[in-house]
Amino acid sequence: MEKVTIRDIARICKVGVSTVSRAINNHPDINPETKKLILDTIREYNYVPNNSAQNLKRSETNTIALLTKGVGNPLFAEMIETAQRHVLGKDYTFVLQQVEEEENEIEAAIRITQERRLKGIIFMGGSSSPDPGLLKRLTVPYVFCTVDSRIPEDLTGWGIVAIDDEAESYRIVDYLCRRGHRRIAIITAYAHDTSIGKLRLNGYVRALKDHGIEYAPELVVQMQMQGGGSIYTMQNGYERAQELLRSGTEFTALYAISDTIAIGACKAIFDSGLSVPEDISVAGFDGLDQALYYHPSITTIEQPMNEMALETSRMLFRLIQDKDARLRRIFPASLREGQSVRNLLPDI
């Protein structure tokens, strides 16, 4: 078959060439269904954008790409800056690419490696169970940062930098239980999440079980997909907490699986005429500065963000030197107590 052009893709999808271009470049002003159709067609026909040949000739050979789900996430913003500073300090070019929540980050990486002369890839966010078949198609070393992804042992040239999300989630729910809370609600990821949301929900469920507390589906609220490339937003926390409060379900504590969600949830509690922690205790996850300086300061799990980002870029350079390596480092997190959790047991 002759080489497929952008006009061929446009004709097959029955859209204009400009629409195909917007889909390729991840423009927000395109219908999600149309975008999916175009990207699926691109994969089916192995289309490589016309400017790829030019890019291969003129682009820097020492290029690192960082693909992130939720570039607006405050947690990622600080980590991206740290990783970028280290990469640029090595005289490498740094390319940042946002991947939307519904997109497959490995497929996005494969497209980028077809378009640019990359030396390595950093994934920030994404699935904890990436498709092995897609991973085998990656031709450069890569590191998963913030997600302890399961990678087949027969693959090489990969690294992982993360915390133990399930264990740390267990820790903060255990903290709530040990302060007398038994009706603990959770705002978690959407139903089909395969990333940190699933791991943190698993920790919540296990902690309840170990404290003899029956799992109550009515206390589990799932976030909803929103525009802007991230579900971990204050708006999502606010709206999901409102939904929970309006349901009439009784609970004394609310665990949000990110600090941004927790901050939004606190506002919903205040707007309903209740207070934190007197009426409802709130706990978050990530250790953002916003949670520390919020009033009341939010009890949370603090990730060593800068250390993880720096280790990620260092690990990638080690993999560039040794493409047969398999590297993994799990960082410890810490529980940072704020003023947002009420103790229901007077003897503690």
N, C-alpha and C positions, 0 to 999 in steps of 0.2 A: 504493500500500500504506500502511495506517495505521502510525503510529509504533510501532516495536517496543519492548516493555517488557522488563524483566528477567525477568518471569514467562514471557514468550514464549520467551526464550532458554533458561530452565530447562526449559520443556516440550519444546522442540525437542531439547535435549541429554539429556532424561530424567534430570535431576538436580534437586536442591533449589535454591531461590533463594539460600540461604546459600552453597552451593557456587559458584554463579556469582559471588557477591560476593567470595568468597575468591580466585577466579581473577583477577578484575579488579584486586584490590588486592595481587596477588602474594604471597599468604600461602604459607608453606612447607608447611603441612599439607594438601596436595591432591595427588592422584595426577597425575603429569606428563602421562599420556595424556588424562585427563579435562580437565586444564587446557588442553591443546592443542585438544581438541575444542571447548571453550567459546570460546576466543579465536578459533579459525577461524570459528565460527558468528557471533560478534560482528562480525567483519570482513565476512562474507558478507551479513549483514542490516543493516550500517551502524548498529549499535546504539550509542547514546550513553547512558551511565548517567543515571538519573533526576536525580541531584543536580547534573548539569552545568549546568542552567539556573540553579539557585541559585548555583552557583560563579561563573558568568559575571556575575551581578549583584553578588555581594559580594566577589569576589576582587580583589586589587590588579591594576591594569592594567600596572604596571611589575614584571613577573615574569620571571625567568630560570630555566629548568629545566636541570639537569645530569643526563644519563642516563649511567650507567656500567655496564660489564660487569665484575663482580668488585669490588664496593665494599669487600670485606675485603682487597684487595691493598694492601700497605704503600706501594707506589709511588703508587697513586691516592689513598690517605688523605691524604698530605701535599699533593698537588696540589689535591684538592677543597677543603681548608681554605684554601689560597691564593686559589683562584678565588672561593670563597664570601666571603672577607673583602673582596675587591675589589668584588664585586657589591653587597654590603650597604653598602659605603662610598659607593656611588652612589645610595643610598636606593631600591634595588630589592629586591624579594622574591626569595629564593633557594629553589628547590625541588629536592631530590635524589631521583632515582628509580633504583633498581637494576633492571638488565635481566639476566636469566639467560642463560647461555652459549648455550642452544639457541634463545633468542628473537631476533627481528629487531628491532634497536634503532630502525630507521626506522619500522616499524609501531607500536612503542611510542610514539614521538614523535608520530605522527599522532593516536593516541588521546588523548594528553595535550593536544594543541592543540585537540581537540574539547571537552575538559573544562574547560580553563582559558584565561584571557586572557593568553597568553604574548607577550613581546616578542622572545624569542630562545631558542635551545637550544644547549647544549654537549654534544657526544658525547665521552665518554672511554672509549677502547677501541672495539671493534666492527670491522666488516668494512672491508677496503681496497678492496672492490668493491661498494659499495652499489647497490641496484636503482634505476636512473634513473627508472623509473616511479613508485616510491614517493617518491623525492626531489622529484619534481614536485608531489606532493600536500602537501608541507610549505608552510605559508603564512607562516612567519616565518624570519628569518635564522638561520643555524646555523654552528657551527664544530666541525670534527673535531679533537680533541686526542689526541696520541700515535699516531695512525694517518694515514699519508699516503694518504688515500683518493682514488680516481680518480672525479672528478665531471665529467659532460658539460659541454663549454664553452658550450652553449646555456642553461645554468642560471646564475642570478645569486643574490646574497645568501648566499654561502657562504664559509667560510674553512677553512684547514688549518694546524695547528701540530703539528710532529712532528720526529723525527730521521729519517735515512735508515737504516731498520732493516736492510736488506739489506747496505748498505755497512759499517755498524758491526759486523754479525755477521761479515762477511768479515774485518774487521780483527782480531777476537779469535781467529778460527780461524787466520788467517795468523800471528798471534803464537805460537800453539801449534806450528804447523808449523815456524816459524823456530827453535824450541827443540828440534827433533829429534823431535817427536811425529808419527807416521804412522798409528797406530791410534787415531783420535779418535772416541769415541762421542758421541752427542748425545741429549739428552732434549728432544723438541720437542712441538709441539701435536698435537692429534688430526688424523686423516687429512683431514677436510673443512674444516679451518681456512682462513679467507679473510682473516685479519688478520695481526698481527705475527708469529705463529708461522710462517706460510708464508714471509714475507719473510726471517726469520732462518734458516730452513732453506735457502732459496735462497742466502744468503750463505755458509753452511757448505759446500754442494755446490760452489759456484764457487771457494772458496778451496782446497778439496782438489784440484780439477781443475788450478788454476794451479800447484800444487806437485807435479803428476804423481802424485797419490795416487788410486787407484781408489775410487770410491764403493762402500761395503759395506753393503748393507741390514741385515745383522745388527747393525750398530752404531747403527742408528737406532731409538730407542724413543719411542713416542708416548704422551703423557699421556692419562689417561682422565677422562671426565666424573665429577664428584663433586658432592655437595650443597653448598649454601652460596653458589652463584653464581659460583665461580671455579675454574679448573683450575690456576691458578698458586699452588699451595699446597706447603708443606714436606712434607705427607703424600704428595702425588703424586710429589715428587722422591724421597722415601725409598722408596716402593713400586716406582717405575720403576727406580731404581738397583738395588734388590734383585733385580728381575726380570732385569736385565742381568748382574749378578754371578752369579746362579744358572745362567744359560745357559751359562757356561763360555767365553763369547766373550772373547778376549784384546784388551785395549786399555790404553794407557798414560795417556790423558787423557780426561776427560769434560767436555763443554760442555753446560751447562744454559741454556736460553734465558731464564731469569729467575733472580735471586738467591735467591728463596724456594725454587725448585726445586734450586738448587745447594746450599743449606744442608741441605735434606732428604737430598740425595744423599750429602753428606759423612757424615752420621750413618749411612747405610746402609753406607758403606765402612768406617767405624770398627767398626760392629757385626759386620761380616764378618771382623774380625781384621786388616784392612789399614789403612794409614795414608795421609794426605794431607800432602804431595805425594810422599812417598818411594815409595809403591807406585802410586798413581794421582793424577795432577794433575787439578784441578777449576777450571773457569772459569765465570763467571756472566754476567749481563746486567742492567743497570738502575742499579747504583750505589747500592743501599740502604745505610743506616747499619748494618743488621744484618750485611751482608757485610763491612763494614769492621771491626766489632768482634768478629766471629766468630773462632774460633781453629782453624786458621790463617786469617788474613784472606784473603778471596777475590778473586782477580783478576777484574775485571769491566769492562763498558762503563758509564760513568757518564753518565746523562742529566741535563741541567740542569732538574730538575723544577719548581722554583719559578719560574724564568724562563719556562718553557713555559706554566705555568698562568696566570701573570700576563698574558702576551702573548695567551693564549686569550680571557680576559675583555675585555681591551682591544680585541682584534680584533672581538669580537662587538658591542661598543658602536659601533665604527666602521661595522659593517654595519647596525646599527639606524638610523644616520644616513644611510647610503647603501646602499639595498637592491639596487642594481644592481652593486655591487662584487663582485669575485672576489679573495680575498686568500689568500696562501700564504707560510708561513715555515718553512724547514727549519733547525733548530738543529744546531750541531755537538755531538757527544758526545766523550768522552775515555776513553782506556784507563787504568784505575786498577790498577796492579800491586799485588798482595797477596803472600801467602806460600804460595798454594795451587798454584802451578805450578812443577814441577821442570824445570830445564834439562838435557836429555839430551846436549847438545853442549858439551863442556868448553872449547872455544875461544871461546865467546860469553860 
